[in-house]
Amino acid sequence: MKKFLIDLTTPKMPADIGDIHISWDFPEFVQQKRSRIWYIVFSVILALLLFYAVWTSNFLFALILLLGGFIVIFQYFQTARKIPVVVGEDGLIVDTQFFSYKVLKSFSIVYEPPTIKYLYLDFRKAVRKSLPIPLEDVNPLKVREALLNYIDEDLEREEEDFDETFERILRLR
C-alpha cells in the first residue's frame, strides 16, 4: 500500500528528455526586505480583520487570516531553495515536474528588467492557469529560440499577470 501511494504521488519523470537546450535556477520565493513599518501595518490590518471575523462569528475567515499571518512569519525565517528549470527536446522540467510539449499550447516572455523577467507557459487545457517562471539572469532570446522549435509564442501578452504585479507591489512573494 505504501509503495502504491508513493508511486501515485511521485511525479513521473521520463528517463531521458533528449538534448538539453538551456537550463537555469530561480529562487522559490524572493526574500523580501521588509521594514519594521511594513510589519506594523501588516499586524494592525491583520488584527482589525481578526477582530471583524470574531465579531461577525466568521471563524473560518479568522482561521484563514491566522494561517496567512503564520505563512508570512514563517517565510521570514526560511531561506528560499533553488528550483531548477531545464528546457529539453521532449519538454520542460520545472523542479520535479515534467511538462511535455504536447500539454503546452504556447509560451510568452515578459521582459522589463530589472524587476519583471518571466517566462509564461500556457497549457492546452483551459482549467489550468498559465505557469510563470522567473528568468533571473538567463538570456530571454536563448530561451525563446529554444522553445520556438516546439511550441508557438503568444506575442499578445506584453505585461505580467495582475496577481504577479499585486504580489510584487505588496512584497508578498
Contacts in CASP RR format, 6 or more apart in sequence:
PFRMAT RR
TARGET T0000
AUTHOR 0000-0000-0000
METHOD contacts of the structure
MODEL  1
MKKFLIDLTTPKMPADIGDIHISWDFPEFVQQKRSRIWYIVFSVILALLL
FYAVWTSNFLFALILLLGGFIVIFQYFQTARKIPVVVGEDGLIVDTQFFS
YKVLKSFSIVYEPPTIKYLYLDFRKAVRKSLPIPLEDVNPLKVREALLNY
IDEDLEREEEDFDETFERILRLR
11 96 0 8 1.000
11 97 0 8 1.000
11 98 0 8 1.000
12 98 0 8 1.000
13 93 0 8 1.000
13 96 0 8 1.000
13 98 0 8 1.000
14 90 0 8 1.000
14 98 0 8 1.000
16 90 0 8 1.000
17 86 0 8 1.000
17 88 0 8 1.000
17 89 0 8 1.000
17 90 0 8 1.000
17 91 0 8 1.000
17 93 0 8 1.000
17 98 0 8 1.000
18 88 0 8 1.000
18 89 0 8 1.000
18 90 0 8 1.000
19 88 0 8 1.000
19 89 0 8 1.000
20 86 0 8 1.000
20 87 0 8 1.000
20 88 0 8 1.000
21 87 0 8 1.000
21 88 0 8 1.000
21 89 0 8 1.000
21 142 0 8 1.000
21 146 0 8 1.000
22 87 0 8 1.000
22 138 0 8 1.000
22 142 0 8 1.000
22 143 0 8 1.000
22 146 0 8 1.000
23 84 0 8 1.000
23 85 0 8 1.000
23 86 0 8 1.000
23 87 0 8 1.000
24 84 0 8 1.000
24 85 0 8 1.000
24 135 0 8 1.000
24 136 0 8 1.000
24 137 0 8 1.000
24 138 0 8 1.000
25 82 0 8 1.000
25 83 0 8 1.000
25 84 0 8 1.000
25 85 0 8 1.000
25 136 0 8 1.000
26 82 0 8 1.000
26 83 0 8 1.000
26 85 0 8 1.000
26 133 0 8 1.000
26 134 0 8 1.000
26 135 0 8 1.000
26 136 0 8 1.000
27 80 0 8 1.000
27 81 0 8 1.000
27 82 0 8 1.000
27 83 0 8 1.000
27 134 0 8 1.000
28 80 0 8 1.000
28 81 0 8 1.000
28 82 0 8 1.000
28 83 0 8 1.000
29 75 0 8 1.000
29 80 0 8 1.000
29 173 0 8 1.000
30 80 0 8 1.000
30 173 0 8 1.000
31 79 0 8 1.000
31 80 0 8 1.000
32 171 0 8 1.000
32 172 0 8 1.000
32 173 0 8 1.000
34 76 0 8 1.000
34 171 0 8 1.000
38 171 0 8 1.000
42 69 0 8 1.000
42 72 0 8 1.000
46 65 0 8 1.000
46 69 0 8 1.000
49 61 0 8 1.000
49 65 0 8 1.000
50 62 0 8 1.000
50 65 0 8 1.000
50 66 0 8 1.000
52 58 0 8 1.000
53 59 0 8 1.000
53 61 0 8 1.000
53 62 0 8 1.000
53 65 0 8 1.000
54 62 0 8 1.000
72 172 0 8 1.000
83 94 0 8 1.000
83 95 0 8 1.000
84 93 0 8 1.000
84 94 0 8 1.000
84 95 0 8 1.000
85 92 0 8 1.000
85 93 0 8 1.000
85 94 0 8 1.000
85 133 0 8 1.000
86 92 0 8 1.000
86 93 0 8 1.000
87 143 0 8 1.000
87 146 0 8 1.000
87 147 0 8 1.000
88 146 0 8 1.000
90 100 0 8 1.000
90 101 0 8 1.000
91 98 0 8 1.000
91 99 0 8 1.000
91 100 0 8 1.000
91 101 0 8 1.000
91 104 0 8 1.000
91 150 0 8 1.000
92 98 0 8 1.000
92 99 0 8 1.000
92 101 0 8 1.000
92 104 0 8 1.000
92 121 0 8 1.000
93 99 0 8 1.000
94 131 0 8 1.000
94 133 0 8 1.000
99 121 0 8 1.000
99 131 0 8 1.000
101 150 0 8 1.000
101 151 0 8 1.000
102 124 0 8 1.000
103 123 0 8 1.000
103 124 0 8 1.000
103 125 0 8 1.000
104 121 0 8 1.000
104 122 0 8 1.000
104 123 0 8 1.000
104 124 0 8 1.000
104 151 0 8 1.000
105 122 0 8 1.000
105 123 0 8 1.000
105 124 0 8 1.000
105 151 0 8 1.000
105 152 0 8 1.000
106 122 0 8 1.000
106 151 0 8 1.000
106 152 0 8 1.000
106 153 0 8 1.000
106 154 0 8 1.000
107 119 0 8 1.000
107 120 0 8 1.000
107 121 0 8 1.000
107 122 0 8 1.000
107 147 0 8 1.000
107 151 0 8 1.000
107 152 0 8 1.000
107 153 0 8 1.000
107 154 0 8 1.000
108 119 0 8 1.000
108 120 0 8 1.000
108 122 0 8 1.000
108 153 0 8 1.000
108 154 0 8 1.000
108 155 0 8 1.000
108 156 0 8 1.000
108 157 0 8 1.000
109 118 0 8 1.000
109 119 0 8 1.000
109 120 0 8 1.000
109 135 0 8 1.000
109 140 0 8 1.000
109 143 0 8 1.000
109 144 0 8 1.000
109 153 0 8 1.000
110 116 0 8 1.000
110 117 0 8 1.000
110 118 0 8 1.000
110 120 0 8 1.000
110 157 0 8 1.000
110 158 0 8 1.000
110 159 0 8 1.000
110 160 0 8 1.000
111 117 0 8 1.000
111 118 0 8 1.000
111 135 0 8 1.000
111 140 0 8 1.000
112 159 0 8 1.000
115 168 0 8 1.000
116 159 0 8 1.000
116 160 0 8 1.000
117 134 0 8 1.000
117 135 0 8 1.000
117 136 0 8 1.000
117 140 0 8 1.000
118 132 0 8 1.000
118 133 0 8 1.000
118 134 0 8 1.000
118 135 0 8 1.000
118 160 0 8 1.000
118 164 0 8 1.000
119 132 0 8 1.000
119 133 0 8 1.000
119 134 0 8 1.000
119 135 0 8 1.000
119 140 0 8 1.000
119 143 0 8 1.000
120 130 0 8 1.000
120 131 0 8 1.000
120 132 0 8 1.000
120 133 0 8 1.000
120 154 0 8 1.000
120 157 0 8 1.000
120 161 0 8 1.000
121 130 0 8 1.000
121 131 0 8 1.000
121 133 0 8 1.000
122 130 0 8 1.000
122 154 0 8 1.000
123 130 0 8 1.000
123 131 0 8 1.000
130 161 0 8 1.000
132 160 0 8 1.000
132 161 0 8 1.000
132 164 0 8 1.000
135 143 0 8 1.000
144 153 0 8 1.000
147 153 0 8 1.000
159 165 0 8 1.000
166 172 0 8 1.000
167 173 0 8 1.000
END
